């Protein structure tokens, strides 16, 4: 699913209304495919570094007739936590991170983004709603607007870390669908994972090799160090030009140095 007719327009360069349209389409596909399939995986691989062979910014939506491993693990863990503590795991986690602010990257009235304490990628983040929501299609109109806002802020922060169109893999997880649509999903909390590979610069990435493949992942930065990195929100000085009534003429983007302008 292409995000925009223009082939050089990534999500942080799009308007809030355009990002909102993407969110609405995600929700529409989740409903359509979720009526038949137990798992609908929405994800984006951004950049050649993440294996993206089509340079036109896009995401993918896969529907499967089984629960993948990650979905099974999250379903089991969240169910167990609710049984033991009486509150959804990721809802409780979001509340704790919002209070402590040690790993908080950005927040608004409905959402927050943290570097989770279990992060193994240097700038890995977790996007969480503040209220319990089981599935993407259950978001209210205002929550979809605020989701567009926080996505734009997060992705612009990513791009400004190393002044590059930041590569990543991301995806949404929510309660299973299909034959499980009528089942209780009270243990589930909608969330999105962002897994960027960059480590120290636009040219230096982290590799999961050797000990990390054979024994245990090693952290180059602690989650607290990562969340306190230069996550400055700069407006783009130049976005791709939008001529009135004409075709897209191309254009470049750069970064505005100086005072950060936070967009709520």
N, C-alpha and C positions, 0 to 999 in steps of 0.2 A: 504494500500500500504506500504510494508516494505521498509525501507530506504536502507538496506544493507543486504547481505547474513549472516553476522555475527550478532549474537543475542545480543551482548553487545556493539555495536557500535552506539552511539547516534550522532546526527548531528555535535556537536562541535568537536567530535573526528574523523570525516570523513575528507578526503582531499577536497580541493576546487573543483577538478574535480568530485568527488563523489557527493558533494552537488549540483553542477551544473546539474548533471544528474537527481537529484530529481526535481529541478526547471523545467527542460525540460519536465519531465513526468507530472508535474502539469499542465504546459501549454498545453501539448498534450491532457490530460483529459478534460481540460477546453474547448478546441475546440470541442472534440468529443461529450461530454455531452451537451455543450452549443448550439450545433446545433439543439437540440430538447427541452431542458429544460430552463425555464427563470432564474433559479438560480442554480449555481453550488458552493457548499460550500466545500472548502478545509480547513481542520483543523487537529490539532494534540493535543491530550491529553497525556502529558508526565508524567509518574510516577504514582505509586499507589495512591498517595495523590490526584491526579486528576481523579481517577476512572479508570485508565488504567489497564485492567485485563490481557492483553498480554504483557509480558515484552520485547518482541522483538520490538525495536523502529520502529514505524510506524505512518502513518497518515491515515485519512479517507477522502473520497470524497463522499458527498451526493448531489444528483441532485433532485430538487423538481419542480413540475408543478405549483408552485405559488411563490410569493415573500414573504419570512418570514418577521416577524415584524421588525427586525433590518435592513433588506434590504430596506423595505418600508420607515422607518424613515430616513435612510441615503439618500435615493433617494430624498425624499421630502425636506430635509434640504439643501442638496447640490444644488438642483434645485432653491430653493428660494434664496440662497446666490448668485448664478450666476446672477439671474434676478436683484437683488438689487445692486450688486457691480461690476458685469461685469467680474469677475475672479472666477475660481473654488475655493471653500472654502478651501479644504485641500492643494491646491497648494499655496494659499496665506498664510495659516497657516505654512506650511513648510518653506516658505521664511522668515516669521517673527521669527520663532524659530531658524533658521540658523543665523540670524542677532544677536539676543539677546544672544543666547548660554546659557541661564539660566537653561534650562531643557534638554540640549543636552547630550546624552550619548555617541554616536559614529556617525561618518559621513565619507563618501568618496565622490568621484566626482559625483556619480549618486544617492546616497541614504543618508538619515539621520534617526537616531533613537532618539526619545525624550520621556521623561516622560510627557504625555499630562497634561495640566493644570486641566483637569477634572478627572484625575486618582483617583480611590478609592482604588485599590489594591496597597500595598506599593511599589512594583517594576514593576508596569504596564508600558508597553512601546507601542509606535506606530511607525511603520516602514513605511517611506514615500519616494517616488521617488522625485527627484528634478524637473523633467519636467512633464507635464501632460501626464498621461497614464491612459486609461480607464480600461484596462483588462490585466491580467497577460500574456496572449499570445501575447500581443502587444510589449513586451519588446524586445529591440534589443539584438544582440549577446553579445555586450560589457556590456549592462545593466544586463544581466543574470550572467555574470562573476562577476561583482561588487556586485550583490545581494548575490551570494554565499559567497563572501568575507565578506560582512557586517553581514550576518547571522552567519558565523563562529565566528566573533569577538564578536557580541552581546551575543551569547549563551555561549561562553567561559567566558565572563564577568559574566554572570549569574552564571555559575558553580563555579566561584571563589569568589562570594560574601560570601557564607557560606561553601565553600569547599565541595560541594555536587553536584551530578547530579541534577540540578535544575528542579523541577516540574513546569509545566505551562500548560495552554490551550492557543493555538494560532490559528489564522485563517486568511484567505485572504478575502477581500471585493473588488469587482470591479463592473463595470456596468452590469446590467442584460443582459441576453442572450436570446436564443430561439426566440420567436416572436418579441423580442425587439432588435435583432441584427442590424436591419437596422435603428433603431430610433437614434435620436441625443443623444449622451452620453457626450456632452461637459461639463456638470456640474459634472461629476464623476471623481474621482481620486483614482487610485488603492492604497491600503494600507493593512497592516497586523497589527492585534492587538495581543499583548502578555499579558496574564493574569496569573502571578505567585501568588501562595497563601502564600509563606513564608514571615515572618515578621521580626523576630530578630535573628533567627538561623535556622539550618537545621531541628530542632525539633519543632520550634515555628511558627505556621501559623496564619494567620488572619482568623477569622470567621465572616461571615455576619449574625448576629443574633440580636434579641431584637429590639432595636431602629432602627438599620440599615435595618431590614426587614420590620418594621412597619412604619417608618417615613423617614429617610434619611441616606445614607451612611456616615460614619465618617472616617476621615483620621488619621492614626497613624503617618504618615510622610507627609509633604507637598511635592508636586512634585519637588520643588527646592531642598529640603533636600534629596529626593530619588536620584535625578540625580547627586548629589555631594557625594553620598555614595562611598564606596570603589569598584568602577567599574574598578578595575585594570585588565589589560589584561595580564595574564600569559600564557606562553606556557605550555602545559602539559608536565611534565617530562617524563612520560611513557604513550604511547598510546598502545592499544592492539597490540600485536606483529603480524607482517606480514611475516611469513616465506616464502622463495622462493619455489614455486612449491609444497607447502604442505598445509594441512588443518590448519585452525585457531586453535592455541593451547591455547586460552584464554589469560588472561593478566589483568593487573589492571592499573588504571590511578591515578595519583596523581598530586599535584600542585607544580609548581616551585616557591619557595620563592625567593625574591630578586628583581633584576632588571626586570622591565616589558619589554617585547619585543612586540612592536606593529607591527602587520602584516597589510600591506596595500593590 
